[in-house]
Amino acid sequence: MKEKYALIPPNDLNKIIETIKKTRGFDFSNYAKESFQRRIKRILVLYNLTDIDVLLDNIENDIDFYKKFIKEITVNTTEAFRDPTMWLYLRNVLLENFKKREKIAIWHAGCSIGLEVYSMCILLKEMGLWDRTTLTATDINSDVIEKAKSGIYDLKEYQTMYNSYIASGGNPLDFNYVVKQDKWFQIDTDLISNCTFKEFDLVGDDAFDKFDIILCRNVIIYFDEHLQEKVFGTFYNSLNINGKLILGKTESMNWSSFARKFDSINPQERIYKLRSLE
Ligand SMILES: C[S@@+](CC[C@H](N)C(=O)[O-])C[C@H]1O[C@@H](n2cnc3c(N)ncnc32)[C@H](O)[C@@H]1O
């Protein structure tokens, strides 16, 4: 790289991907190229690196650097009750249909700092489904998992959470799920107690359990089609018959070879149901 922090030549990007794959077993070759390029540039700036060989050496030989590197590469943006119309649909339709069930298993894949998981907990509580549900929440990034487990968030997140809760059909009088302090708030510990958070890599790890609902929202947007196909395979193997898969608003399975195994039950909210006969 001649010019400091210029566009990284494709050759160098490939070297980075190859080194990670060879030395760490993590395959970024199918990650969306532009996003990968942007994030590598940010890492070079952050660590004041001008020589790609130094970056490669750090990835290969410095485990602490590598862990930080992985955390920089992944995007963790999230909020509670994100896309309120999706939560409204869960409240009015999808979870209504689960009321006859004795047990419900939900997996949040790519849960980031947990706000999506706690939104689901609140909804389950309000619908009387809480006691019969188990929630598993996973992410590749150990830092966000730790934050999710703590249930502690900056007070800045609070207003968004409250507004979106109302927009998703919540009653202002019922919103007593957090303890507020000057600068932060904490999710009710009872809500946290029903959730299991753990590290899981959607690219490298395989199905580990069966679920009735899987949410994987705003995660595969960073994967190319080959990788998305792999992830859909994992979800296919992880869903019970008639299980629901919920993607992010801009994500779709329609183009994939798995589309014929699922019915699109809410195209606008990107919700799919596993067909019973395959
Ligand atoms: C943009 S956040 C989405 C969070 C939440 N689902 C939402 O919609 O608000 C994407 C999350 O996916 C995680 N992620 C990225 N690549 C992953 C992978 N290969 N395996 C598991 N999680 C991954 C990131 O660490 C990040 O926390």
The ligand as an SDF file (V2000), in Angstrom:
LIG
                    3D

 27 29  0  0  0  0  0  0  0  0999 V2000
  -26.2140   -5.0840   12.7260 C   0  0  0  0  0  0  0  0  0  0  0  0
  -26.1820   -6.2000   14.0770 S   0  0  0  0  0  0  0  0  0  0  0  0
  -27.8890   -6.7100   14.1300 C   0  0  0  0  0  0  0  0  0  0  0  0
  -28.3760   -6.8730   15.5440 C   0  0  0  0  0  0  0  0  0  0  0  0
  -29.8670   -7.2180   15.6590 C   0  0  0  0  0  0  0  0  0  0  0  0
  -30.1660   -8.5010   15.0800 N   0  0  0  0  0  0  0  0  0  0  0  0
  -30.7300   -6.1450   15.0470 C   0  0  0  0  0  0  0  0  0  0  0  0
  -31.3040   -6.3510   13.9640 O   0  0  0  0  0  0  0  0  0  0  0  0
  -30.8380   -5.0650   15.6190 O   0  0  0  0  0  0  0  0  0  0  0  0
  -25.3640   -7.5980   13.3240 C   0  0  0  0  0  0  0  0  0  0  0  0
  -24.7640   -8.5720   14.3480 C   0  0  0  0  0  0  0  0  0  0  0  0
  -24.3680   -9.7590   13.6550 O   0  0  0  0  0  0  0  0  0  0  0  0
  -23.1590  -10.2260   14.2340 C   0  0  0  0  0  0  0  0  0  0  0  0
  -22.4370  -11.0780   13.2700 N   0  0  0  0  0  0  0  0  0  0  0  0
  -21.7340  -10.6950   12.1710 C   0  0  0  0  0  0  0  0  0  0  0  0
  -21.1610  -11.7450   11.5840 N   0  0  0  0  0  0  0  0  0  0  0  0
  -21.5340  -12.8300   12.3130 C   0  0  0  0  0  0  0  0  0  0  0  0
  -21.2770  -14.2170   12.2060 C   0  0  0  0  0  0  0  0  0  0  0  0
  -20.5080  -14.7150   11.2330 N   0  0  0  0  0  0  0  0  0  0  0  0
  -21.7990  -15.0450   13.1390 N   0  0  0  0  0  0  0  0  0  0  0  0
  -22.5710  -14.5530   14.1240 C   0  0  0  0  0  0  0  0  0  0  0  0
  -22.8640  -13.2510   14.2930 N   0  0  0  0  0  0  0  0  0  0  0  0
  -22.3460  -12.4110   13.3970 C   0  0  0  0  0  0  0  0  0  0  0  0
  -22.3990   -8.9480   14.5760 C   0  0  0  0  0  0  0  0  0  0  0  0
  -21.4090   -9.1740   15.5570 O   0  0  0  0  0  0  0  0  0  0  0  0
  -23.5310   -8.0260   15.0370 C   0  0  0  0  0  0  0  0  0  0  0  0
  -23.6600   -8.0290   16.4280 O   0  0  0  0  0  0  0  0  0  0  0  0
  1  2  1  0
  2  3  1  0
  2 10  1  0
  3  4  1  0
  4  5  1  0
  5  6  1  0
  5  7  1  0
  7  8  2  0
  7  9  1  0
 10 11  1  0
 11 12  1  0
 11 26  1  0
 12 13  1  0
 13 14  1  0
 13 24  1  0
 14 15  1  0
 14 23  1  0
 15 16  2  0
 16 17  1  0
 17 18  1  0
 17 23  2  0
 18 19  1  0
 18 20  2  0
 20 21  1  0
 21 22  2  0
 22 23  1  0
 24 25  1  0
 24 26  1  0
 26 27  1  0
M  CHG  2   2   1   9  -1
M  END
$$$$
